[in-house]
Amino acid sequence: MNPTGSFKVRGGLTLASRLDADERSAGLVTCSTGNHAQSIAFGARVAGTRAVIVMPACAPSVKVDAVRALGADVVIEGPTLAEASAHARHLAETSGMRFVNPGNDPAIIHGHATAYLELLQSNPGIDEIYVPIGSGSGAAGACLVRDAIAPHVRIIGVQAVGASAAYESWVGEAEVSREANTRVSGLATGCGFATPQSVLRGSRGTAGNVGLAAFELVPDDAIDDAAHLLATHAHLLAEGAGAASLAGLRARQERDGEAQGGSVAVVVTGGNVSTDEWKRLASR
Ligand SMILES: Cc1ncc(COP(=O)(O)O)c(C=O)c1O
């Protein structure tokens, strides 16, 4: 329900508001499967600068069209985000444009944190928050806000089981690359990102809820089920990445039972439903 249809616009706007004059005249270049792309395109437009967005061939056409409609230049490069990212970095090096790292830029994380600031300020009784994770920039924002104003709240990350780079990086204490084998475009991230991981890991072994409390890995079909439940019971249209948080909560309930107690928030992070997602929703 944010402009551009996902929470990611908060990161792009925050980054755009912090550009200096040189960066504004050089313009921005980044890579994304869609929602970060729209966020940077939107932020660049507000800041009056140019944006070039490198998108992989697997990016949903609805998101490619939206980025173009926001006035950004789209370059389609490579089958996955890894190739698109390499090309975006090359463009930045050869053109002087400012490369925006989709996961590691502190301004992006700070912008995403505003969603959790609003959530926890308006709902101080929350005990747990389920957050979908691709790069982890949104979940890192959630942890930063929690640490500052609501240290008792547990943040639980949710990732697609076929694209578990953030999970593996979190448990293994080092950033790793993994296959990104998921239908869920917002979660199709193939590597861990150091800056959000440093927040998500927290300082384990010390008292208090620092970093992520837990991680759930969910199959794509469970994410489809959650999107269907949101559509039919909450009248809320969620793309796969946006429904993953509910899929994570349901997975935990199926495993541990309903009796966890407490007040739980599931963050529905985006509603940019692809044609394939529409078809799967309608075919149930
Ligand atoms: C709708 C949606 N939710 C969640 C995510 C994952 O966010 P992050 O990359 O900050 O972990 C994305 C990433 O693109 C997204 O588009």
The ligand as a MOL file (V3000), in Angstrom:
LIG
                    3D

  0  0  0     0  0            999 V3000
M  V30 BEGIN CTAB
M  V30 COUNTS 16 16 0 0 0
M  V30 BEGIN ATOM
M  V30 1 C 7.9260 -7.6230 -1.5330 0
M  V30 2 C 9.2740 -7.9500 -0.9740 0
M  V30 3 N 9.3370 -8.4590 0.2440 0
M  V30 4 C 10.5210 -8.8040 0.7980 0
M  V30 5 C 11.7020 -8.6430 0.1110 0
M  V30 6 C 12.9890 -9.0240 0.7650 0
M  V30 7 O 13.5720 -7.8570 1.2910 0
M  V30 8 P 15.1300 -7.7630 1.5990 0
M  V30 9 O 15.8620 -7.8790 0.3080 0
M  V30 10 O 15.2780 -6.4280 2.2290 0
M  V30 11 O 15.4470 -8.8780 2.5160 0
M  V30 12 C 11.6790 -8.0830 -1.1680 0
M  V30 13 C 12.9120 -7.8880 -1.9250 0
M  V30 14 O 12.9310 -7.4680 -3.0430 0
M  V30 15 C 10.4400 -7.7310 -1.7310 0
M  V30 16 O 10.3510 -7.2180 -2.9620 0
M  V30 END ATOM
M  V30 BEGIN BOND
M  V30 1 1 1 2
M  V30 2 1 2 3
M  V30 3 2 2 15
M  V30 4 2 3 4
M  V30 5 1 4 5
M  V30 6 1 5 6
M  V30 7 2 5 12
M  V30 8 1 6 7
M  V30 9 1 7 8
M  V30 10 2 8 9
M  V30 11 1 8 10
M  V30 12 1 8 11
M  V30 13 1 12 13
M  V30 14 1 12 15
M  V30 15 2 13 14
M  V30 16 1 15 16
M  V30 END BOND
M  V30 END CTAB
M  END
